[in-house]
Amino acid sequence: MPKYSFAEAANAALRRVLDEIPETLLYGEDVGVPGGVHGVSKGLHKTFGDRVFDTPISESAILGSAVGAAMFGRRPIVEIMWSDFFLVALDQVVNQAANVRYVSNGTMTAPLTIRTQQGNSPGAVAQHSQNLEAFFLHTPGLRVCMPSTQQDAYDLLLAAVHCDDPTIVIENRTLYHGAKAEVEINEGVQPIGGLRRRRTGDKATVVSWGAITHKVLEAAKDEDVDVLETVWLNPFPWDEVLDSVRRTRRLAVVHEANRTGGFGAEVITRVAEAGIELTAPPVRLAAPDLRLPAAPVLAAAVIPDTATIAAAIADLATRG
C-alpha cells in the first residue's frame, strides 16, 4: 500500500473521483493552478484541465453555483478555504442545498461535496480558528464528517462524493502535512455513517471526533476505556454509542469546538433520554466559550490538552 500524508490521501481521493466520475468538478479559491492553500489539490488541474479551476473570492458564488450544478447532473466538489468563511454563504447551504430534496418532493437531489478545514494552528487567530460542526449539524439535510487519519481522509471523501445529499467534509489543518501512513486505495467506496472503535475497554466510554481524537488516544492509552471516534456526525452512530455506554455506564465526550451548544451536549442528552443509568456524572471536555487567542501559547491553553484529558478520563473511570 502507498504511504500518504493526510493531505496526500485527500488528494488521492480527489484524483480517483475525478478519474472515475465524469460529472465531478473541483473548484474554489486557489484550488486549481495553485493546488489549494494547503496543497490538497496539487497537480489535479494539470491532469484534469478545466474540470479543476480557480474561482473569485466569493463563497456565495462558489456554493450557489455548486447547488445549481448538483441539481442538474454534476457532482461538484468545492472548497471553502477556511470554515470561518462558510458563514458568508450559509444561505446557499442551509436554505438552498439542504432543502433540495424537500422542496422538490424528492424528485431532485443536490449531490455536492464541500471540503473545508478548521481548528487551531499557530497564529491562525480568532477569525480562522473556529470549529463550526455544530452549525451544520443543526441543519437537517446536510451530511457532515470529520476524518482524522490518512485512511479516513481518503475513505470519507470518496463516500461524500458518492453521496446524493450535500455533504460537508471538515478537515483539520494541523493534520495535513504530518506523518505518512499506509492507505488502502483499491477498496470499494464505503457507505456513509459508522464510527471507529479506536480502543476497547469496560470502565468508560469516550466519544470524540476530529483531530483531538489523537490526544484522546494518547490520554487513554493506559485506561480500560472504549474510545469511539465518530467520524460521521450526520448520520451519527447513535446505536453503537448507546450500546457502549450501556455497558460501561460512564461517559466522556471530548471535542475541540466551544462548550456551549457544542455537539457533545447532544451526545450526553441522547444518553440521558435513552434512560441509561450512569455510575458517575458525564464529563464534557471542550474549548471554553471564548475567542481563540492569536498568541500560540495562549491558544494552546484554550484547547483541552492531553494531560487534561488523561486526568479527566482517569478520574471518570474510578468514580461511582
Order of alpha helices (4+ residues) and beta strands (2+ residues): beta-alpha-beta-alpha-beta-alpha-beta-alpha-beta-alpha-beta-alpha-beta-beta-beta-beta-alpha-beta-beta-alpha-beta-alpha-beta-alpha-alpha
